[in-house]
Amino acid sequence: MSAARRATPVEAAFEDAPPPIALADRYFNRELSWLSFNQRVLEEACNPAHPLLERLRFLSISGNNLDEFFMVRVAGLKGQLVQDVDTRSADGLTVAQQLAAVAERADALMEQQQRVWRDLRADLLSAGIKVLRGIEVQGEIADWLEKHFREQIFPVLTPQALDPAHPFPFIPNKGFTLIFDLKRLSDGEPIRELVMVPSTLKRFIRLPGPDALYVAVDTVIRRFTSVLFPGYEVIGRGAFRLIRDSDIEVEEEAEDLVRYFRSAIKRRRKGRVIRLETEAGLPEALEEVREEISGNDAIFMDTCDFLCISDLEQLVDEDRPDLKFPPFSPRFPERIREHDGDCFAAIRSKDIVVHHPYETFEVVLAFLKQAAADPDVVAIKQTLYRAGKQSAVIRALVDAAEAGKSVTAVVELKARFDEEQNLMWASQLERAGVQVVYGFIDWKTHAKVSMVVRREGEGYRTYCHFGTGNYHPITARIYTDLSFFTADPRAGRDAAQLFNYITGYVEPTGLEMITMSPHGLRDKLAALIDAEIDHAREGRPAAIWAKMNSLVDPIIIEKLYRASAAGVEIDLVVRGICCLRPGVAGLSDNIRVKSVVGRFLEHSRIMCFGNGARLPNKKAKVFISSADWMPRNFDRRVEYMLAIENPTVHAQILDQVMVANLIDNEQSWTLNPDGSYERVSADGKPFNLHRYFMTNPSLSGRGHALHDSASVPKLSLRRGA
């Protein structure tokens, strides 16, 4: 099923009249805003409040993030340029202008990564963790490494001569490659050799013994070129790395989605070269390699001291608990413990909200495992966007199907970089008898919903789980998300319609608790914002609090601008991309935006509307969602937004989770009108929301409302509350 052609978000935002303020002054550029987010991640690598190895982890994350940015976002811009697409960004930039701006900002970011690595390398040395340079590989260390090289590395290396008989080989995405200019000792004949470092080799080798000594595998290869190229002298050498276009676009004429993705995954490995990274000091004799590799398609070329910053994650595995965050064990929800671990009994008695990672993801697995084993459960329906490589969720669904239950799994093949894993899970589920559905061709199913139908008495009861994050046990340990469990019949009926829409294209009607995209989610949000505007115009208090990962959609941004002009107080917690300009006189005077970057990745989506009173309050309208405020989430994805009506859960989400995010002042950044981010100052009264939820009672109804507590700062709430 295909989505109908509609106006672009920028066009739709100004259907009635042109913007009174130029686009460039109304919006931040999406790509540059993302790079600003990665800048904040990198800044955490410089934060002395973090343990040393955690700072190194932030540095590696910034490297991995930047790789994906080029593989997807920059690749998309390059594709538009090649195809002469002239669509401008929300802030009015052409594709070429965006590419130029991104190139400049990304180069500066990479230079900073190199500086941070040099500083951290020195700090690691002071802490007893040393990464050896080539000149330091001497004596007993050299003897051990030569033996290791001959036995463990040499057998998997395949040098390739570069001459007319040996054309330049294909270099895979993120391929790390060494290149050598050699001279034969016997006759002085020159030869050029290329050595691709297999991805099966770890980047760093830890030397045996109590001391934490590491050496990079490429350093070892260069150290023992005499073993690799006997009879040759090294004249010049260097290293390079490629980033290729790795996005997969689904064509409408695809007749078999599974077959299409299996083919597309193979094609992705050979995508257009987007970036070529070369080692600093690459010999001039090897400069011509750049053109050989990149041709006219590579748009960025850079030099750096250490290629592939993301590989530094391997050093974080060093067993030094004193250099890492204190260990943390998530709690199992007390409400379910009180019912002797019976998830259904606990949910039946009252709605439950679980706050990950402070409360364990095991409760979601327990819910599904109990459903699989319960003889009274007749049906399970489950969406799967990302489930991980070792998924207990898949095991539970397989067990349920093998027990004779009706099990339906909506497996999203278009989950970026998880396509291959999801294909594998789909095959395993189908073999077990699960009805596997792949959803729509050009829409992603991004909603996180689980539905269990259980025979009780003379009828059936439906139990539902709505999540703001994926059914992924690994990311659930480091992402902050909400899990909402309910046996409310209205939610059950809505969930059934959501699944019927995905599996049978039956459009939902009369939804009672949820709103869905691509049918009405943006309109619902716009109506909620309009209601706050009406409250403000009538002289009543009006406020909006919202938390999300990205804010990009121009239609919603314009609604927020209008709300600000009407006097609505708006506080937004936007972790990543934010295209809205806050605090601009005459445009967004009453809008404040902050970003939280810390130990955990803020991932939950929460929306709160004052409903005629100051926030927080008991009659506020509170929602959780799977969707960020982006055009793709509103127009090209199946998402949900769920109204939270249970008073206890309402207070837990609004008075605790949202307030904690707003008053955090230890890992928060304020977005300024010019697009810069400024770290929030604790001003003598620090509050760290991650630490608070790790050390305080769970969202069980027993915890105090943060805004009423004398132990936390209130100044952050003064304007919005």
C-alpha positions in Angstrom: 0.0 0.0 0.0 1.4 3.4 -1.0 0.9 6.8 0.7 -0.9 9.4 -1.4 1.1 12.4 -2.6 0.8 15.4 -0.3 2.4 18.8 0.2 5.8 18.9 1.7 5.8 19.9 5.4 7.2 23.3 4.6 4.5 23.9 1.9 1.8 22.7 4.3 3.0 24.9 7.1 2.4 28.0 5.0 -0.7 27.1 3.0 -2.5 30.2 4.0 0.2 32.8 3.8 4.0 33.1 3.3 6.1 33.2 6.4 6.5 36.6 8.0 10.1 35.7 9.0 12.5 34.2 6.5 12.9 30.4 6.6 16.6 30.7 7.5 15.5 32.6 10.6 12.7 30.3 11.5 14.4 26.9 11.4 17.7 25.3 12.1 19.1 23.0 9.4 18.3 19.4 10.2 21.7 18.0 9.3 23.6 20.7 11.1 21.4 20.2 14.2 22.3 16.5 14.2 26.0 17.4 14.0 25.4 19.7 17.0 24.0 16.7 18.9 27.0 14.6 18.1 29.1 17.6 19.3 27.4 17.3 22.6 28.1 13.6 22.8 31.8 14.4 22.0 31.8 17.0 24.8 30.9 14.3 27.3 34.3 12.7 26.4 35.8 15.9 27.8 33.6 16.0 30.9 35.8 15.4 34.0 32.7 14.4 36.0 32.7 11.1 34.0 35.1 8.2 34.8 38.0 8.0 32.3 36.9 4.9 30.4 33.3 6.2 30.1 34.8 9.4 28.5 36.5 7.1 26.0 33.2 5.4 25.4 31.5 8.7 24.6 34.4 9.4 22.1 33.8 6.1 20.4 30.1 6.7 20.3 30.7 10.0 18.6 32.8 8.2 16.0 30.1 5.6 15.3 27.4 8.2 15.1 29.4 10.2 12.5 29.9 7.1 10.4 26.2 6.4 10.3 25.5 10.0 9.6 27.6 9.8 6.4 26.3 6.4 5.5 22.7 7.6 5.6 22.1 11.3 5.7 25.0 12.6 3.7 24.5 9.7 1.2 20.9 10.9 0.8 22.0 14.4 0.1 24.6 13.2 -2.4 22.0 11.1 -4.1 19.8 14.1 -4.5 22.6 16.1 -6.0 23.5 13.4 -8.5 19.8 13.2 -9.5 19.5 17.0 -9.8 16.8 17.1 -7.1 16.3 20.8 -6.3 14.3 20.5 -3.1 15.4 22.9 -0.4 15.6 22.2 3.3 13.2 23.7 5.8 15.7 26.5 6.4 15.9 27.3 2.7 19.3 25.7 1.7 19.9 23.9 -1.5 21.3 20.4 -1.5 24.7 21.7 -2.6 24.7 24.3 0.2 23.8 21.7 2.8 26.6 19.4 1.6 29.1 22.3 1.8 28.0 23.3 5.3 28.0 19.7 6.5 31.5 19.1 5.1 32.9 22.1 7.0 31.1 21.2 10.3 32.0 17.4 10.1 35.6 18.1 9.3 35.8 20.4 12.4 34.1 17.6 14.5 36.6 15.0 13.3 39.6 17.3 14.1 38.2 17.7 17.6 37.8 13.9 17.9 41.5 13.5 17.1 42.4 16.2 19.8 40.2 14.4 22.4 41.8 11.1 21.6 45.3 12.5 22.1 44.3 13.9 25.5 42.5 10.7 26.6 45.5 8.7 25.4 47.7 10.6 27.8 45.2 10.3 30.6 44.9 6.5 30.0 48.7 6.3 30.3 48.6 8.1 33.6 45.9 5.6 34.8 48.1 2.6 33.8 46.5 1.8 30.4 49.0 2.3 27.5 48.4 2.1 23.8 51.8 1.4 22.2 53.1 3.3 19.3 55.2 1.6 16.6 58.5 2.8 18.0 57.6 1.3 21.4 57.3 -2.2 20.0 60.7 -3.4 21.0 62.4 -6.2 23.0 60.2 -8.9 24.6 57.1 -7.1 23.4 58.3 -7.3 19.8 59.2 -11.0 20.2 55.7 -11.9 21.5 54.0 -9.8 18.8 56.0 -11.3 16.0 54.9 -14.8 17.2 51.3 -13.5 17.5 51.6 -11.9 14.0 52.9 -15.1 12.4 50.2 -17.3 14.0 47.1 -15.1 14.3 47.3 -12.3 11.8 49.6 -13.3 8.9 47.3 -16.2 7.8 44.3 -14.0 7.3 46.1 -11.2 5.4 46.0 -11.1 1.6 48.4 -8.6 0.1 47.4 -7.5 -3.4 49.8 -5.9 -5.9 48.5 -2.9 -7.8 49.5 -3.1 -11.4 47.9 -3.6 -14.8 47.5 -7.3 -14.1 45.9 -6.6 -10.7 43.2 -3.9 -10.9 42.3 -2.0 -7.9 40.1 -4.2 -5.7 36.7 -3.5 -4.2 37.0 -2.0 -0.7 33.9 -2.7 1.5 32.0 -0.1 3.6 34.1 1.0 6.6 37.0 -1.1 5.1 40.3 -0.3 6.8 43.1 -0.7 4.4 46.9 -0.3 4.4 48.9 0.6 1.3 52.6 0.3 0.8 55.1 1.5 -1.8 57.9 -1.1 -1.9 61.3 -1.5 -3.6 62.6 -5.0 -4.4 66.0 -5.3 -2.8 67.5 -7.5 -5.5 67.0 -5.1 -8.5 65.3 -2.0 -7.1 62.0 -2.7 -8.9 59.2 -0.7 -7.4 55.8 -2.2 -6.5 52.7 -1.0 -4.8 50.8 -3.4 -2.4 47.4 -3.0 -0.8 46.5 -4.9 2.4 42.9 -4.9 3.6 42.5 -5.5 7.3 39.8 -8.1 7.7 36.9 -7.1 10.0 37.4 -10.4 11.8 40.6 -9.0 13.4 40.0 -6.9 16.5 41.5 -3.4 16.2 43.5 -3.7 19.4 45.6 -6.5 20.8 46.1 -6.7 24.5 49.5 -8.0 25.5 49.7 -10.8 28.0 50.4 -9.9 31.6 49.0 -7.8 34.4 49.9 -4.5 32.8 47.2 -3.0 30.5 49.3 -2.7 27.3 47.5 -2.5 24.0 48.8 -2.2 20.4 46.7 -1.6 17.3 46.6 -4.4 14.8 47.6 -2.0 12.0 50.6 -1.0 14.0 51.6 -4.6 14.3 51.2 -5.2 10.5 53.5 -2.2 9.8 56.0 -3.4 12.3 56.4 -6.7 10.6 56.3 -5.8 6.9 59.6 -7.7 6.6 57.5 -10.9 7.3 54.7 -9.8 5.1 57.0 -8.7 2.2 60.3 -10.5 2.5 62.9 -9.2 0.1 61.4 -5.7 -0.1 62.1 -2.4 1.4 59.3 0.0 2.4 59.5 3.3 0.7 56.2 4.8 1.7 53.1 3.6 3.5 49.7 4.9 4.7 46.2 3.9 5.6 42.7 4.8 4.4 39.1 4.0 5.2 35.9 4.2 3.2 32.4 5.1 4.1 29.8 4.0 1.5 26.1 4.8 0.9 24.3 2.3 3.1 20.7 3.3 3.0 18.1 1.1 1.4 15.3 2.6 -0.6 12.3 0.5 -1.2 10.9 0.7 -4.7 7.1 0.7 -5.1 7.3 -2.0 -7.8 8.9 -4.5 -5.4 6.8 -7.6 -5.8 8.4 -9.6 -3.0 9.6 -7.5 0.0 11.7 -10.3 1.5 13.5 -11.1 -1.8 14.0 -7.4 -2.4 15.7 -6.8 0.9 17.9 -9.8 0.6 19.1 -8.4 -2.7 19.3 -4.9 -1.4 21.5 -5.9 1.6 24.0 -7.3 -0.8 23.9 -4.2 -3.0 24.4 -2.0 0.1 27.9 -3.4 0.6 28.8 -1.9 -2.8 27.2 1.5 -2.3 28.6 4.7 -3.6 31.7 6.0 -1.8 30.6 8.9 0.3 33.7 9.6 2.3 37.4 8.7 2.1 39.4 9.1 5.2 43.1 9.0 4.8 45.9 8.9 7.4 47.9 12.0 8.1 51.2 12.0 6.3 50.1 9.8 3.4 53.1 9.8 1.0 52.7 11.9 -2.1 53.4 8.8 -4.2 50.2 7.4 -2.9 48.0 10.4 -3.4 46.8 9.1 -6.8 45.1 6.3 -4.8 42.5 8.8 -3.7 41.2 9.2 -7.3 41.4 5.5 -7.9 39.2 4.8 -4.9 36.7 7.7 -4.9 36.4 8.8 -8.5 33.9 11.6 -8.7 31.5 10.3 -6.2 33.4 10.7 -2.9 32.5 14.2 -1.6 34.8 14.4 1.5 38.4 13.6 1.9 40.2 14.2 5.1 43.4 13.3 7.0 43.7 12.3 10.6 46.0 10.6 13.0 43.8 7.7 14.1 41.3 6.2 11.7 38.0 4.8 12.9 37.5 6.4 16.3 34.6 4.0 17.0 37.1 1.2 17.4 38.2 2.8 20.7 35.2 1.1 22.3 37.3 -2.1 22.5 39.6 -0.4 25.1 36.6 0.3 27.3 36.4 -3.5 28.0 39.5 -3.2 30.2 38.7 -4.6 33.6 39.1 -1.3 35.5 35.8 -0.7 37.5 37.5 2.3 39.1 37.5 4.0 35.7 33.8 3.2 34.9 30.4 4.2 36.1 29.5 2.4 39.3 27.6 -0.8 38.5 23.8 -0.5 38.5 21.2 -3.3 38.8 17.8 -2.4 37.6 14.8 -3.3 39.8 11.9 -5.6 39.1 8.6 -3.7 39.5 7.2 -4.0 43.0 3.6 -4.1 41.7 4.3 -7.5 40.0 6.2 -8.8 42.9 3.2 -8.1 45.1 1.2 -10.5 42.9 3.8 -13.2 43.2 5.2 -12.5 39.8 1.8 -12.9 38.0 1.9 -10.2 35.4 -1.7 -10.6 34.3 -3.0 -10.4 37.9 -1.0 -7.2 38.5 -2.1 -5.5 35.3 -5.7 -6.6 35.8 -5.7 -4.9 39.2 -4.3 -1.6 37.9 -2.4 -0.1 35.0 1.4 -0.2 35.4 4.1 2.0 34.0 7.7 0.7 34.0 10.7 3.1 33.7 13.6 1.5 31.8 16.5 1.1 32.5 15.9 1.8 36.2 13.3 -0.9 36.2 14.3 -4.0 34.3 13.2 -5.0 30.8 12.8 -8.5 32.2 9.3 -7.5 33.1 8.4 -7.2 29.4 10.0 -10.7 28.8 8.1 -12.0 31.9 4.8 -10.7 30.4 5.5 -12.5 27.1 6.9 -15.7 28.7 3.8 -16.0 30.9 1.6 -15.5 27.9 3.5 -18.2 26.0 3.1 -20.7 28.9 -0.5 -19.8 30.0 -3.0 -22.3 28.7 -5.7 -19.7 28.8 -3.9 -17.4 26.4 -5.3 -17.9 22.9 -3.5 -15.2 20.9 -0.5 -13.0 20.9 0.2 -10.1 18.5 3.6 -8.4 18.5 5.4 -5.7 16.6 9.1 -6.1 16.1 11.2 -3.2 15.0 14.6 -4.0 16.6 14.9 -7.2 18.7 18.6 -7.7 19.0 20.7 -10.7 18.1 19.9 -12.9 21.1 16.3 -12.1 21.7 14.2 -13.7 24.4 11.2 -12.0 22.8 11.6 -14.2 19.7 12.0 -17.3 22.0 8.8 -16.5 23.8 6.9 -16.1 20.5 8.3 -19.3 19.2 7.3 -21.1 22.4 3.8 -19.7 22.2 3.3 -20.8 18.6 4.7 -24.3 19.4 2.2 -24.5 22.3 -0.6 -24.1 19.8 -1.5 -20.4 20.3 -2.3 -18.0 17.5 0.8 -15.8 17.2 1.2 -12.9 14.8 4.5 -11.0 14.5 4.9 -7.8 12.5 8.5 -7.8 11.5 9.8 -4.5 10.1 12.3 -5.3 7.4 13.1 -1.6 6.9 14.6 -1.1 10.4 17.9 0.5 9.3 21.0 -1.7 9.8 18.8 -4.4 11.4 17.3 -5.6 8.1 19.5 -8.8 7.9 18.8 -9.7 11.5 15.1 -9.2 11.1 15.0 -11.4 8.1 16.6 -14.1 10.1 14.1 -13.7 12.9 11.2 -13.8 10.4 12.4 -17.1 9.0 12.8 -18.6 12.5 9.3 -17.4 13.5 7.7 -18.8 10.4 9.3 -22.2 10.9 7.7 -22.3 14.4 4.3 -21.5 13.0 4.1 -17.8 13.7 2.1 -15.7 11.2 4.8 -13.2 10.1 3.6 -10.0 8.5 6.0 -7.4 7.0 3.6 -4.4 6.9 3.7 -1.8 4.2 6.1 -1.3 1.3 6.8 2.4 1.8 5.8 2.9 5.4 7.8 1.6 8.4 5.9 0.0 11.3 7.6 1.8 14.2 4.9 1.4 16.8 6.0 -0.7 19.8 2.9 -2.7 20.8 2.2 -6.2 22.3 -1.2 -7.6 22.7 -2.3 -10.8 24.5 -5.8 -12.2 24.4 -6.7 -14.4 27.4 -9.7 -16.6 28.1 -11.2 -15.5 31.4 -14.6 -16.8 32.7 -17.1 -16.7 30.0 -15.2 -14.3 27.8 -11.9 -12.9 26.8 -9.7 -10.2 28.2 -7.0 -8.3 26.3 -3.7 -7.3 27.9 -1.6 -4.7 26.2 2.0 -3.4 26.4 2.8 0.0 24.8 6.4 0.9 24.7 8.3 4.1 23.7 11.4 1.9 22.9 12.2 -1.3 21.0 11.8 -4.9 22.2 15.5 -5.1 22.5 17.0 -6.4 25.8 20.4 -4.9 25.2 19.4 -1.3 24.4 16.8 -1.5 27.2 19.8 -1.4 29.6 21.1 1.9 28.4 18.0 3.7 26.8 15.5 5.5 29.0 12.0 4.3 27.9 8.6 3.7 29.3 6.6 0.5 29.2 2.9 0.8 29.9 0.8 -2.2 30.7 -3.0 -2.1 30.7 -6.0 -4.4 30.6 -8.3 -1.4 29.7 -10.8 -2.8 27.1 -10.6 0.4 25.1 -6.8 0.0 24.7 -7.3 -3.6 23.7 -9.8 -2.6 21.0 -7.5 0.1 19.7 -4.5 -2.3 19.6 -6.6 -4.8 17.7 -7.4 -2.1 15.1 -3.7 -1.2 14.9 -2.7 -4.7 14.1 -5.6 -5.2 11.6 -4.4 -2.1 9.8 -0.9 -3.4 9.5 -1.8 -7.0 8.5 -4.9 -6.3 6.4 -4.8 -2.6 5.5 -8.1 -2.1 7.4 -8.1 1.5 8.3 -9.0 2.2 12.0 -12.2 3.9 13.0 -13.4 5.2 16.3 -10.2 4.8 18.2 -10.7 5.4 21.9 -7.3 5.8 23.5 -4.7 5.9 20.8 -4.0 8.1 17.8 -2.1 6.7 14.9 0.0 7.9 12.1 -0.1 8.1 9.2 -3.8 8.8 9.9 -4.2 11.7 12.2 -1.3 11.9 14.6 -0.1 15.3 13.4 -3.6 16.6 13.4 -4.2 15.4 16.9 -1.1 17.2 18.2 -2.1 20.3 16.3 -5.5 20.2 17.9 -4.0 19.8 21.4 -1.7 22.8 20.7 -4.7 24.8 19.5 -6.5 24.0 22.7 -3.7 25.5 24.7 -3.8 28.6 22.5 -7.5 28.9 23.3 -6.8 28.6 27.0 -4.2 31.4 26.8 -6.4 33.7 24.8 -9.2 33.2 27.4 -6.8 34.2 30.1 -6.3 30.7 31.6 -2.9 29.2 32.3 -1.6 27.4 29.2 1.5 25.2 29.0 3.1 22.4 27.0 5.8 20.1 28.1 7.1 17.6 25.6 10.1 15.1 25.5 11.3 13.5 22.3 14.4 12.6 20.4 13.9 14.9 17.4 11.8 17.9 16.5 11.8 18.5 12.7 8.2 18.8 11.4 7.6 22.4 10.1 3.8 22.2 10.6 4.1 21.4 14.3 6.9 23.9 14.7 4.7 26.6 13.2 1.9 25.6 15.6 4.3 25.9 18.5 5.4 29.4 17.3 1.7 30.4 17.2 1.2 29.0 20.7 4.2 31.0 21.9 2.8 34.2 20.4 -0.5 33.5 22.2 1.3 33.2 25.5 1.5 29.5 25.9 4.6 28.5 28.1 6.4 25.7 26.2 9.3 23.6 27.6 10.8 21.0 25.3 13.3 18.3 26.0 14.8 17.4 22.6 17.8 15.0 22.9 19.0 15.2 19.3 17.8 17.2 16.2 15.8 20.4 16.8 14.9 22.6 13.9 12.8 25.0 16.0 14.5 28.2 17.1 13.6 29.0 20.7 13.7 32.4 22.4 13.5 34.5 19.2 11.8 37.8 19.9 8.4 38.0 18.2 8.6 34.3 17.1 9.3 32.0 20.0 9.7 34.1 23.1 7.9 31.6 25.3 9.6 28.5 24.1 12.6 26.9 25.9 14.5 23.9 24.5 17.0 21.7 26.4 18.9 18.5 25.6 19.9 15.8 28.1 23.1 13.8 27.3 24.4 11.6 30.0 25.0 8.0 31.2 21.8 6.8 29.6 20.4 7.6 26.2 17.2 9.6 26.6 14.7 7.9 24.3 11.2 8.1 25.8 8.5 10.3 24.1 6.1 12.1 26.4 3.7 14.9 25.7 1.9 17.0 28.4 -0.7 19.7 27.9 -1.9 22.0 30.8 -5.6 21.8 29.8 -6.3 25.2 31.4 -4.0 24.9 34.4 -0.3 25.3 35.2 1.8 22.2 34.7 2.0 19.9 36.4 -1.6 19.3 37.4 -4.0 16.4 37.8 -6.2 17.4 34.9 -3.4 17.8 32.4 -3.5 15.7 29.2 -0.6 13.3 29.2 0.5 11.0 26.3 3.3 8.6 25.6 4.3 7.7 22.0 6.5 5.8 19.7 6.9 8.8 17.5 9.2 11.8 17.3 7.9 15.0 15.8 9.3 14.5 12.3 7.6 14.3 8.9 8.6 10.7 8.5 6.9 9.7 11.8 3.7 11.5 10.8 3.6 10.7 7.1 5.6 7.5 6.4 5.4 5.4 9.6 2.9 3.5 11.6 3.1 5.1 15.0 0.9 5.4 18.1 0.2 8.1 20.7 -1.6 6.8 23.8 -3.5 8.9 26.3 -2.6 8.3 29.9 -5.8 8.4 32.0 -5.0 6.3 35.0 -4.4 8.9 37.8 -1.4 7.1 39.4 0.4 6.5 36.1 -0.5 10.1 35.0 1.3 11.5 38.1 4.2 9.2 37.7 4.9 10.3 34.2 4.2 14.0 34.6 5.2 14.7 38.2 8.3 12.5 38.2 9.7 11.7 34.8 8.9 15.0 33.1 9.8 17.2 36.0 13.1 15.3 36.5 14.0 16.0 32.9 13.2 19.7 33.2 15.1 20.3 36.4 18.2 18.2 35.6 21.2 20.6 35.7 24.1 18.2 35.6 23.8 16.7 32.1 21.6 19.3 30.3 22.3 21.7 27.5 20.2 24.8 26.7 19.5 25.6 23.0 20.2 29.3 22.2 18.4 31.3 19.5 21.5 31.2 17.4 21.7 27.4 17.4 24.5 27.0 19.9 24.1 24.8 22.9 25.2 25.9 26.4 25.8 23.5 29.2 23.4 24.2 32.1 25.0 25.3 35.4 24.0 23.6 38.6 24.4 26.8 40.6 25.3 25.1 43.8 22.2 22.8 43.8 23.0 19.9 41.5 20.3 17.5 40.3 21.1 14.6 38.0 18.0 12.8 36.7 19.7 9.6 35.9 21.3 9.4 39.4 17.9 10.3 41.0 16.1 7.4 39.3 18.9 4.9 40.0 18.8 5.7 43.7 15.1 6.5 44.4 12.0 4.4 44.5 10.6 3.2 41.2 7.5 4.7 39.6 5.3 2.7 41.8 3.2 5.4 43.2 5.3 5.5 46.4 7.8 8.1 45.1 7.2 11.8 45.9 6.4 14.4 43.3 9.7 16.1 42.5 8.2 19.5 42.1 7.0 19.3 45.7 10.3 18.2 47.1 12.6 20.5 49.0 15.6 18.5 47.9 15.5 19.5 44.2 15.8 22.9 42.4 12.6 24.6 41.3 13.9 27.6 39.3 13.8 25.5 36.1 10.1 25.2 36.5 9.2 28.7 37.3 8.2 29.9 33.9 6.7 26.7 32.5 4.9 25.6 35.7 
